[in-house]
Amino acid sequence: DAGVHSKAWYAATCDRKMAEDALYRSNKDGSFLIRKSSGQDSWQPYTLVVFYNRRVYNIPIRFIESTRQYALGREKSGEE
């Protein structure tokens, strides 16, 4: 579970709309939270939601089985 379940910035019960609304209300650059991904599968278990420059960005957090690590964004060819 990447140890996120006990962190203040983990929003376990937030869906995408709730997370975006909360960050728009914060109206502070750099505000963020982690939520369960809508598709909720083992390869992309979480989404990083960030407020920056009056916009909210949803960035997938994916799990790389071969290294047992997490990475941001979609997989790219030749990725290290």
C-alpha positions in Angstrom: 0.0 0.0 0.0 3.1 2.3 -0.3 2.4 3.5 3.3 0.0 6.2 2.3 -3.0 5.2 4.2 -1.9 6.9 7.4 -0.8 10.2 5.8 -2.8 13.5 6.2 -2.6 14.1 2.4 -4.2 10.7 1.6 -7.8 11.1 0.7 -9.1 7.6 0.8 -12.8 8.4 0.2 -12.4 11.2 -2.4 -13.3 10.7 -5.9 -11.9 12.9 -8.7 -14.5 15.6 -8.4 -14.3 15.8 -4.6 -10.5 16.0 -4.7 -10.6 18.7 -7.4 -13.2 20.8 -5.5 -11.1 20.6 -2.3 -8.0 21.9 -4.0 -9.9 24.6 -5.8 -11.2 25.7 -2.4 -7.6 25.7 -1.0 -6.6 28.1 -3.9 -3.0 27.6 -2.9 -0.2 26.7 -5.4 1.4 23.4 -4.4 -1.6 22.0 -2.6 -1.9 18.3 -3.2 -3.5 15.1 -2.2 -3.3 11.4 -3.1 -6.5 9.6 -3.9 -7.3 6.1 -5.1 -7.4 6.0 -8.9 -10.8 5.7 -10.5 -9.9 2.5 -12.3 -8.2 1.2 -9.1 -6.0 -1.6 -10.4 -2.7 -2.8 -9.1 -0.7 -1.1 -12.0 -2.2 2.3 -11.3 -3.4 2.3 -7.7 -3.3 6.0 -7.0 -3.6 9.5 -8.5 -1.7 12.6 -7.4 -3.9 15.6 -7.5 -2.1 19.0 -7.5 -3.3 22.6 -7.6 -1.0 25.0 -9.5 -1.7 28.3 -11.3 -5.4 28.1 -10.7 -5.7 24.7 -12.2 -6.0 21.1 -10.9 -3.9 18.3 -12.4 -4.5 14.6 -12.0 -1.3 12.7 -12.4 -1.4 8.9 -12.4 0.8 7.0 -9.9 1.7 3.6 -11.3 3.4 0.6 -9.8 6.3 -0.9 -11.6 6.3 -4.6 -10.7 9.9 -5.3 -11.9 11.4 -2.8 -9.5 8.6 -2.8 -6.8 8.6 1.1 -7.0 6.1 3.8 -7.9 6.4 6.3 -10.7 4.4 9.4 -11.8 2.7 9.6 -15.2 2.3 7.2 -18.0 5.0 4.7 -19.0 7.4 5.9 -21.7 9.5 3.7 -23.9 13.1 3.5 -22.8 12.1 4.7 -19.3 14.6 4.2 -16.5 
